[in-house]
Amino acid sequence: MAATFASKCSRVGRSLWGGLGNNLSGLLSASHETACNHFLSQQQRTFIQMRTVLKVVDNSGAKKVMCIQALKGKKGARLGDTIIASVKEAYPNGKVKKGKVVYGVVVRAAMQRGRCDGSEVKFDDNAVVLVDKQGQPIGTRVFGPVPHELRQKKHVKILSLAGHIA
Amino acid sequence: MRLDKCWFCSSTLYPGHGTQFVRNDAKIFRFCRSKCHKNFKMKRNPRKVKWTKAYRRLHGKDMTQDFAFEFERKHNRPERYDRNVTENTLKAIRTIDKVRVTREIKHIERRMTGKKAKELREAQKELEQNISLVKAPAVLREDPSLTLPIKLKVSQKQAEAHLMEE
């Protein structure tokens, strides 16, 4: 029953129900067998849209950020795009406080992005680096791997701060 | 252009094929097709999955140590383009591949045979000792026409001829 509900969720409205459905299945999967888990592990990864919570991977002071608008793209933002977001969780002493509206560049996306040689890349989570209106990063460090798609989008500063380039 | 190996099945990844997954610790996993990718998501160990090269090498089904493998080392330093070097390398790749393939086939053949001699010896022994299971020795003595249906060596045939004469 949970499986059919989850499948309905995945088919109909991923944007609003996606988070809710996943939460429910997360709660139920503890009691169900691995068959249920296996079905749920084949997720359809989609765009980053309104209400998507992303992890912040720089030292600007924010921890979690919720997307309120994806600039460019009718269906949502992908790897390398900029978004407008609202800070939901922040460290107490940081440049950015909770509730602030910021711009961000998506540096890791769970949805696969095609590369120009025909292959595809995907990351483990959705992560963002906060930038200002001009595109310069607010923080001074970037954690984790970043893709080199950012070079084409002219986010060279982020690439230079990054530890690994995927 | 770089030819990689699939992380799961160790087949070569040509440009335009496959996906790559970047984990948050910056380790990149490349997969040749979704079969390997799905197995990885199921957290299967390639050393235990029968059709992968890792399993075959581990269990001695395929050649592991060979001089031909020395040529296929991965270098991370870029080579300066030299037309002669490139030409010679391409020729060498062709011949080394041929050598390697013939050696691998021989290895598998050698693995498959080697039991025939042992099986023959065992069959002969069984025939000598356990013919009484097929027909009672008294009956055999009267009617030695119960010929042994299996092809034997010449020495065995002579012994059989002696038996029949008696």
Contacts between the chains, C-beta under 8 A, distances in Angstrom:
chain1	res1	chain2	res2	distance
A	38	B	42	7.1
A	41	B	41	5.9
A	41	B	42	7.3
A	42	B	38	7.5
A	42	B	41	7.8
A	108	B	22	7.7
A	108	B	24	7.8
A	112	B	19	6.2
A	117	B	15	4.8
A	117	B	16	6.3
A	118	B	15	6.1
A	118	B	16	3.1
A	118	B	17	7.0
A	119	B	13	7.8
A	119	B	15	7.3
A	119	B	16	6.8
A	119	B	17	6.8
A	119	B	18	5.6
A	119	B	19	6.5
A	119	B	20	6.2
A	120	B	18	7.8
A	120	B	19	4.4
A	120	B	20	7.1
A	121	B	19	7.3
A	121	B	20	5.3
A	121	B	21	7.7
A	121	B	22	6.3
A	122	B	19	6.6
A	122	B	20	7.6
A	122	B	21	5.5
A	122	B	22	7.3
A	123	B	21	7.6
A	123	B	22	5.0
A	123	B	23	7.9
A	123	B	24	7.5
A	124	B	21	7.6
A	124	B	22	7.2
A	124	B	23	5.4
A	124	B	24	4.9
A	125	B	24	6.6
A	144	B	24	5.3
A	144	B	26	7.0
A	145	B	22	5.3
A	145	B	24	7.2
A	145	B	26	4.1
A	147	B	22	7.6
A	163	B	26	7.3
A	164	B	26	3.7
A	166	B	22	4.4
A	166	B	26	7.0
A	166	B	28	6.4
